[in-house]
Amino acid sequence: MEALPDPLLGRIFAAAAQEAGDVITLVSRRWHQVFYSEPELWHFLALTVESLDTAREVGQTRQWFAAKALLLRRIGGFVQHLRCSQLLVEDSHPDAYDGTLIDMQQLAADSGAEWQLGSSVLAHLSPATLQSLRLGWVLVDAGAAAALQRLSSLTQLWIECEDALPSRIVVALASLPWLLSLELSACDIPLGLPTALQHLTQLTCLVLDSCSPLPELSAVFALTQLRRLGWQEMRQAGALHVDPQQLLAQLRQLQSLDIGSVQTEPTRGSLQVGGAVLGTCRLERCAHADSTWWKLYLRGIESTASLQQLLAAALPAGTQPSQLRSLRINQSYLLLPAVLSCPLGHLTSLGLSSCKFPDAGALAVVEALLQQAPRLQSLALMGFPDAPSALPAVINRTGLRQLCLRGSSFKELPPGPYLSSLESLDLAHGCWDRLPPALAAATSLTELSLAESSLLVLTTADVDGILCRLPRLRYLYLDVARMPAHVLAQLAECAPHLQISGEP
């Protein structure tokens, strides 16, 4: 190894990754120097509070800050992608937003260390090298705004603040003309944002999430390269009036549009589209070969005289009924007259989650929707108490390939033609106290989820009479720890190809 030239030794260290540094740097002074001078090792750097929290518990807080400061001085010029976050998230939920905020600046001050986002972190990064910057729940000081202005080669910027986004950060955005992706989340986003956006003509992704009203949507009309637009706000009064067709006509490259507005006290949707009041309208363009179709997600419908009218207003002008392939409706009030005469003839995927049916009940509404969607292949009925009452509308269907009944109060699965063509069946988070006997008829099933069904315990009869009669089953999700060992052994013997695990 000592005969290897430094560049080759550095490539070997890069393959070992940063985690091996504690061992590598102790071998020799040369190895120590090569490790910290190999650019490929430091293209990505994460400054998160997990290791800081551990250091704090053993009284090593000051040493932690000193080590990070030294590291940034050494390798800051190599960093292409930096993530800095003060949110401590539990290991069991690594993607969750819930967590504990750990104030880096306060901990540094308490330990006698110096730590500022601007002078301690951003000042050590190279404007010619840094490409993406993610700042999560960090205190954006005045020095950080000044340092941000000099990072003129940035193409991706993501900032999430616990409080209002400082206006100096919005001013700094005008100095980042090569930004392709900008995501801002804060309690309040300054009204000066439209001025800054005028300088960001290369943007292909813009996502804003604010606990206060956002500027007028006309602020994005000049961003003709946009492919993704997210616009989520909260307000105390009034409504956000949106014409998706106008937006899509102005932004012809747009592939994904996600707009939402929620009124506080009481919490309710305050987005108005096509005469309907709802919380969120999300539209996604899909393309394959020469055809284009759309996926539509609607959440929090408070009132609408006609679902047909809402769909027509949410989809681009001139959209043919055959181009709407997927429809998801969540946490909404659905009245029977409103769902009649919908253009669902080419719909292949339909999902209803946590909906309420105040006039005619779940069965009548679901039945009306299914009658208008003869080509349906995927159906989800999730999270509403009277979902079992809607199942009679499904049992005589043929051609269904995916069925999701997750989080509903089913205790029995009725037999019917719908089972024969199913390839995926999701019964997770249910009230099953036994494996439904009707499952034996689902002979095309390749994937079955029974995860988080706290009452369910498999028996040998379930294995012999049901699971072993599903020849195509390849994936089974259930609470393995709660299942008797002899039953799992029997299942492994009769279906050796079957993969068993918890949540997919």
ABEGO torsion letter per residue (X at the ends): XAABBAAAAAAAAAAAEAAAAAAAAAABAAAAAAAAABAAAAABBBBBAAAAAAAAAAGAAAAAAAAAAAAAAAAAAABABBBBBABBBBAABAABABEBBBBAAAAAAAAGBBBBAAAAAAAABBAAABABBBBBGBBBBAAAAAAAAABAABABBBBBBABBBBAAAAAAAAABAABABBBBBBABBBAAAAAAAAABAABABBBBBBABBBBBAAAAAABAABABBBBBBBBABEBBBBBAAAAAAABAABABBBBBBBBBOBBBBABBBGGBBBABBBBBBBBBEABBBBBBBBBGBABBABAAAAAAAABBBGBBAAABABBBBBGBBBBAAAABGBBAAABABBBBBGBBBAAAEAAAAAAAAAAABAABABBBBBGBAAAAAAAAAAAABBGBABBBABGBABABBBBEAAAAABABBBABGBABABBBAAAAABAABABBBABGBAABBBBAAAAAAAAAABAABABBBBBAAABBAAAAAAAAAABAABBBBBBX
